[in-house]
Amino acid sequence: MNDPKFKSLKEIDKILKSKEFKKQADLIEKQNKELLASTKIDRNKLNISFDI
């Protein structure tokens, strides 16, 4: 099969399975978790008042 689309899909598959890609993905996931943890808001500390 010499379809260019098929060849590029094989290349993408190779990249996705590579160790370097996995390492980057794990790093991003770790950073996302840290970011989420640091942005959690304690609802009790939030002072919201409504003037009616």
C-alpha positions as CSV (number, residue, x, y, z in Angstrom):
1,M,0.0,0.0,0.0
2,N,1.6,3.2,-1.2
3,D,-1.1,5.6,-0.2
4,P,0.5,8.8,1.2
5,K,-2.2,9.1,3.9
6,F,-1.5,5.5,5.1
7,K,2.2,6.2,5.2
8,S,1.7,9.4,7.3
9,L,-0.6,7.5,9.7
10,K,2.2,4.9,10.2
11,E,4.6,7.8,11.0
12,I,2.1,9.3,13.5
13,D,1.6,5.8,15.0
14,K,5.4,5.5,15.4
15,I,5.7,8.9,17.1
16,L,2.8,8.1,19.5
17,K,4.4,4.9,20.5
18,S,7.9,6.4,21.0
19,K,9.3,6.6,24.5
20,E,10.1,10.3,24.1
21,F,6.5,11.1,23.3
22,K,5.3,9.1,26.3
23,K,7.8,10.9,28.5
24,Q,6.5,14.3,27.3
25,A,2.9,13.2,27.7
26,D,3.6,12.1,31.3
27,L,5.3,15.4,32.1
28,I,2.4,17.4,30.7
29,E,-0.1,15.3,32.7
30,K,1.9,15.8,35.9
31,Q,2.1,19.6,35.3
32,N,-1.7,19.6,34.7
33,K,-2.3,17.8,38.0
34,E,0.0,20.3,39.9
35,L,-1.8,23.2,38.2
36,L,-5.2,21.9,39.2
37,A,-4.1,21.3,42.7
38,S,-2.7,24.8,43.0
39,T,-5.9,26.4,41.6
40,K,-8.5,24.7,43.8
41,I,-10.6,27.3,45.6
42,D,-11.7,26.8,49.2
43,R,-15.4,27.8,49.1
44,N,-15.3,28.7,52.8
45,K,-12.7,31.3,52.1
46,L,-14.7,32.8,49.3
47,N,-16.7,35.8,50.4
48,I,-19.5,36.5,48.0
49,S,-22.3,38.9,49.0
50,F,-25.3,39.8,46.9
51,D,-26.8,43.3,47.4
52,I,-30.5,42.9,46.8
